[in-house]
Amino acid sequence: MATLGGAHKKHKVTVIGSGNWGSVISKIVAENTAANPQLFERDVRMWVYEEQVTVPEKSKYYDPSSQFSTKPHPLSQLINHFHENVKYLPGIALPKNLIAVPSLEDAVRDSTILIFNLPHQFINRICNQLKGHILPFARGISCIKGVDVTRDRVRLHSEVIGSTLGIYCGALSGANIASEIAEEKWSETTVAYDPPPKDSKAPTPVHTTQEGDVIPDGVVDLAAVDESIETNTPYKPRLVSLPSEYPPLDHRSLKLLFHRPYFHVRMVSDVAGVSLSGALKNVVALAAGFVDGMGWGDNAKAAVMRVGLLEMVKFGQYYFSESVRPATFTEESAGVADLITSCSGGRNFRCAKLSIERGVALDEVERTELNGQSLQGNLTAKEVNEFLKAKGQEDEFPLLTAVYRILEGSAKVEDIPHLLA
């Protein structure tokens, strides 16, 4: 196995996404690549969905005599010039070794670590664009909260990324309000990564599976050798081993990539639990916002959170029973801590509360309050309900079902106590 001393190549890192949270994660990662030159190349590339932006008047960089303040310029150009994302993370200095790149193909070229941080509705399109443009042995981390749900199945975003690109993908999630982390206020997160068993070993010789399939040199039949990585979908990618000239990509190296004095990281192997927590807590946060908007007080909000946490655990046990750990929901930042934060000050909570206080639809609050960003809870609630309805299990998850019914108009917020009885 390769060691830190024996490896002669370094990991190159790309962050795919440059919104509010994407810019914060990019800041953290760029600080850590600079601090750990034995493992990582210094420069971090951040893919920017290009748009034309003018420096706003409230920015410290606003200058009425400057063309940047009077005429629209590509956002990537502004980020690289000012070392600040003036639209999505204003007022926060970004490291000089963070480079905004508008071309997706250029951003990921030769990168061994791909960090996905974009709205989940764009995952499939972006991954399809990436096919043929990434290293075959690249590894991914999904910072995207949500799940890919249809009537027939639930897939983690890390599974969608991994199966589409043929790579292994872990997940990062936690009690992570982006604005607080950007200001370097102390917080913690959970990174779930179950290292493929052949990573950082010399390529294995050609061998044959029990089914008679020939596996080429350096390719890992993940379904055969790593039973700890489970999915409720039939597809499991065959992975190309990380070449031995690179440092290992394990819990230690990934903690060095994400851990900061103000952003503490706990490493776990439960990708399903971390991912599901990050998705379902958004639905619970909507319910918390609804009852808070009604003025029902902290007791009502606590009741919603208790029921919501139980349903999160139950959902994991029902549909990811072979891999999920109930303790992930109750002990990790990705679980109960993120639930508390999301039901206190997260965007889903805030927008749901405002929708009740103003007497307007949630979509209207999303449009006026989020500066082009998207809520995740409303879409997740609809997708999860479609799945539960197809399974005939809506009654098993009364809170998740109640939120959906409120969103689609067949129930009122006033009905929540009855619906949870």
C-alpha positions, -999 to +999 in steps of 0.1 A: +000+000+000+012+035-008+024+056+022+026+093+026+063+091+022+063+069-008+037+087-029+051+111-055+019+125-069-005+149-052-042+150-052-058+177-073-091+190-060-121+205-079-153+218-064-183+216-087-205+244-078-200+280-067-232+291-049-233+302-013-224+267+002-202+258-027-181+289-022-178+282+015-167+246+010-142+259-017-128+283+008-123+256+034-107+232+009-084+258-006-072+267+029-064+230+036-047+222+003-023+251+010-018+238+046-011+202+035+013+204+005+024+168+011-010+155+000-026+181-022-018+204-051-021+239-038-045+253-064-082+244-061-105+249-091-141+259-085-165+254-114-187+284-119-220+284-137-213+315-157-236+345-154-231+382-160-229+401-127-222+437-118-205+446-085-234+457-062-234+491-046-233+477-011-200+458-019-168+472-006-155+468-041-181+490-056-165+519-075-187+540-098-157+548-119-149+511-124-163+490-153-169+462-128-195+483-111-211+498-142-212+469-166-219+432-162-189+409-162-186+371-160-190+360-124-158+338-127-138+369-137-151+389-108-143+360-084-107+357-097-102+395-097-116+403-063-111+369-046-147+371-035-180+358-048-197+391-048-231+376-057-234+344-036-209+350-007-204+388-005-181+402+021-161+369+025-125+368+013-116+337-007-081+322-007-059+333-036-053+296-045-090+292-053-095+296-090-129+301-106-133+282-139-163+286-162-156+255-182-168+223-165-143+202-185-114+224-177-123+225-140-122+188-135-093+180-158-067+157-140-085+161-106-085+131-083-110+145-058-143+160-071-165+178-045-201+182-057-220+212-044-248+223-066-286+222-065-297+185-067-319+191-098-288+196-119-269+165-108-279+143-137-271+169-164-238+178-149-227+142-144-236+134-180-215+164-191-186+150-171-186+116-187-153+111-205-137+142-189-126+129-155-099+106-143-112+070-142-099+066-106-112+100-094-132+099-061-161+121-051-177+137-021-213+150-024-222+180-003-257+180-018-285+176+007-314+156-008-322+122-024-331+112-059-367+098-055-391+082-080-422+061-074-401+030-076-369+037-056-348+061-035-312+068-045-286+088-026-271+116-046-237+100-040-251+068-057-263+088-087-229+105-091-211+072-086-231+052-109-232+078-137-195+084-136-183+050-125-165+064-094-168+060-057-186+089-040-190+097-003-210+125+014-206+155+036-235+168+057-240+185+090-253+214+110-238+238+085-254+272+080-231+285+053-230+321+064-218+312+099-191+289+086-180+316+061-175+339+090-154+312+107-178+307+136-171+273+151-192+243+138-189+207+130-198+184+101-199+147+092-180+132+063-191+097+053-166+078+033-162+041+031-129+037+012-129+012-016-108-017-004-083-015-033-076+022-031-039+030-029-028-005-036-009-016-066-032-026-095-045-061-090-039-087-117-066-098-141-090-122-123-123-138-129-155-134-107-176-163-096-200-154-125-171-157-150-167-120-157-131-110-164-120-080-143-091-060-159-060-048-141-067-021-116-104-024-117-123-032-085-156-052-086-171-032-058-202-054-057-180-084-051-154-072-027-171-045-006-203-056+009-204-026+033-214-003+004-250-011-001-278+004-022-314-003-028-307-001-065-292-029-085-263-010-100-228-010-084-199+004-103-167-014-110-140+010-098-106+017-111-081+015-083-064+047-071-028+043-085-002+037-059+018+068-067-009+089-050-014+092-012-042+071+001-077+085+001-089+074+034-105+089+065-072+106+076-066+123+043-102+134+038-103+149+073-072+169+064-090+182+034-121+194+052-112+200+089-105+235+100-101+250+135-136+265+129-150+236+110-146+203+128-150+170+110-161+136+122-154+108+098-179+079+095-186+051+070-224+054+069-229+072+036-266+063+035-273+076+070-255+109+064-272+114+030-307+106+042-303+129+073-294+158+051-324+152+028-352+144+053-344+171+079-354+197+053-389+184+053-390+184+091-377+219+090-407+230+069-430+216+095-411+234+123-414+266+103-451+262+098-458+257+136-434+286+145-452+308+120-485+300+138-470+312+170-474+278+188-441+281+207-411+260+214-430+230+227-448+225+194-416+229+175-399+203+198-427+179+192-423+182+154-385+176+157-390+145+179-415+129+155-393+140+125-362+124+139-380+091+145-393+091+110-358+098+096-345+068+114-374+047+103-370+057+067-334+047+068-341+013+084-370+006+060-352+014+027-314+012+034-315-015+061-283-032+049-261-002+054-276+025+075-267+030+112-295+044+134-268+060+155-258+083+126-292+100+130-289+104+168-252+109+174-237+128+144-238+164+132-254+151+100-283+138+120-297+154+152-275+184+151-284+193+116-321+188+124-318+212+154-301+239+133-324+235+103-355+238+126-341+269+142-325+291+115-321+272+082-336+285+050-364+259+049-375+268+084-373+305+077-392+304+045-419+282+059-424+305+088-426+336+066-451+319+043-475+315+073-468+349+087-474+366+054-502+343+043-485+335+009-474+303-008-440+289+000-429+293-036-435+330-034-413+333-003-386+313-021-387+336-050-384+368-030-361+358-002-334+335-016-315+355-042-319+329-068-311+300-045-336+271-041-353+254-012-348+216-010-375+207+015-406+213-007-393+193-036-380+165-013-414+164+004-432+159-029-408+133-042-407+113-009-445+113-007-448+100-042-425+071-032-444+064+000-477+065-017-466+040-043-454+017-014-487+022+005-468+035+035-479+071+039-495+063+073-461+050+085-446+085+082-473+109+094-451+140+096-435+136+061-470+130+048-485+160+066-459+184+052-467+172+017-504+176+022-500+211+034-478+220+005-503+206-021-533+221-003-552+191+010-544+199+046-538+230+067-511+238+092-538+238+119-543+201+112-507+191+122-516+181+158-544+159+145-523+144+117-496+134+142-519+120+168 
